[in-house]
Amino acid sequence: MKIPRFTCFASMAGLTAVLALGACAQEVPESTIALTGASPHMLLLVGDQDEQDSDFITVLNVDPDSDKRGQPIGSTPIGYKASMVHHMEYEAPPKGEPIFMNGHHHELSMIVDIADPANPKIANTFKPPAALRYPHDYSRTVSGTRLVGFLRSEGASPNPNESTSPGNHGGIAEYTMEGELIRSASAAAPGYTKAIRPYAFAQLPEIDRITVTSAPMMEQSWADVVQIYRYSDFKLLHTLDLEVGVDYKGAAVDGINGAGFGQHVLEDGSIFLNSYGCNFYHLTDIETDDPQLDLVFSVKTKPADNPKKIRGACGVPLLKGKYWIQPIGKNQQVVVLDISNPKTPKEVFRLDTPEGFAPHWMAKDPRGNRLILGAELGGEQGFYMLRFDDQSGRIEYDPDFANYRNDSFLNIFRSKSTGYISLDRKEWPHGATGTAWGHAAVFFDGA
């Protein structure tokens, strides 16, 4: 049963009831994008806003037919304060498997059992293998192991002007589902005077290849490259330079537009990727001795306010069919590209986000056409639920998570605008720890 769209009462009796409640609820607009299916749960790793209590893992009810949607079902403290909660896997693993996530400041990787949504459990934790430091991304292989990227290693940065310590080249590793190290490799490549900082993975098991981008988190410098490894023995085969400092038409760009970021494998086995500075690239001939990396598109963004910062802030992208869905933090927008021809992408839609919300993270609902949108460096006290039209590429805010002006009227989700799920609450299932903030979220079914 859908929750009814309440409006202000017209009768005197209704007015009295409204006055007693304190305010009337805002009428909720109907979506023009029909819902095609919905997972009931959403997993978040969140930080305690005032850093007085432990950061924690929480599961929200996101069933559109529930009168408690948007509310937490369960939560589990991780045992660390101010951990800088960060990435988890970009989608939930198959049922019965745990999910990997990290607290960046503590270099802590957590393996979380989500079989019971009301009781997420930390099944195991692990620290980086010898020499490697600061885990960032996790990617599940077809066999169920996890690839992990590490942004740094022990030692000084190869860039003599960088004081980050440790700041040497990062690397990659593979772990069992239980968190036991299988192998690791350095990302160092001859001739690079800036550290290669492994960021996001793309996997091509059919040709025994993995690709890894390079971008910073809190480091001062990085190499603008994409690397190709042979998966079977972790041998580094190629380190390819991203074309930066120009847009796809060859025009000079004012400011930094590098830092290879998110990537996805296309149906033809090629790879499409974005830089944090909002250039877009197409990688082909990956299995050959001469792979090709072409700059094919750019999104216009404002120059960074500091020449040492990256402009644009194109974050974690999604691929749905022929559409590339790109959050852009500094534009406060989500842009949709048609990449049916990845050499000539075409913009088809833009969604503006509210002032103060810098979109960064995206994950898709495997059961239907919902997306969850998270932020970075502004707006992380909540997420936006979106609906996506697979035919046109349009996006709308999901009215199932809507703006009820008086929270006490239905007390469903403390939303401040259509689609918004707020983390501003006093009580969580594990205790009264107050407002939280979050960076990453994924949909899942549970038991």
Sequence and secondary structure as in RCSB ss.txt:
>XXXX:A:sequence
MKIPRFTCFASMAGLTAVLALGACAQEVPESTIALTGASPHMLLLVGDQDEQDSDFITVLNVDPDSDKRGQPIGS
TPIGYKASMVHHMEYEAPPKGEPIFMNGHHHELSMIVDIADPANPKIANTFKPPAALRYPHDYSRTVSGTRLVGF
LRSEGASPNPNESTSPGNHGGIAEYTMEGELIRSASAAAPGYTKAIRPYAFAQLPEIDRITVTSAPMMEQSWADV
VQIYRYSDFKLLHTLDLEVGVDYKGAAVDGINGAGFGQHVLEDGSIFLNSYGCNFYHLTDIETDDPQLDLVFSVK
TKPADNPKKIRGACGVPLLKGKYWIQPIGKNQQVVVLDISNPKTPKEVFRLDTPEGFAPHWMAKDPRGNRLILGA
ELGGEQGFYMLRFDDQSGRIEYDPDFANYRNDSFLNIFRSKSTGYISLDRKEWPHGATGTAWGHAAVFFDGA
>XXXX:A:secstr
          SHHHHHHHHHHTS        SS      SEEEEEEEETTSSS  EEEEEE  TT TTTTSEEEE
EE S SS  EEEE SS  STT  EEEEETTTTEEEEEE SSTTS EEEEEE   TTEEEEEEEEE TTS EEEEE
EEESS  SSTT   SS B  EEEEE TTS EEEEEE   TT SS   EEEEEEEGGGTEEEEEE  SS S    E
EEEEETTTTEEEEEEE   SB TTS B SSB   EEEEEE TTS EEEEETTSEEEEEE TTSSS EEEEEEE  
    SSTTSBSS B   EEETTEEEEEETTTTEEEEEE SSTTS EEEEEEE  TT  EEEEEE TTSSEEEEEE
SSS TTEEEEEEE TTT  EEE TTS   S HHHH S   SSTTEEE   S BTTB    EEEEEEEEE   
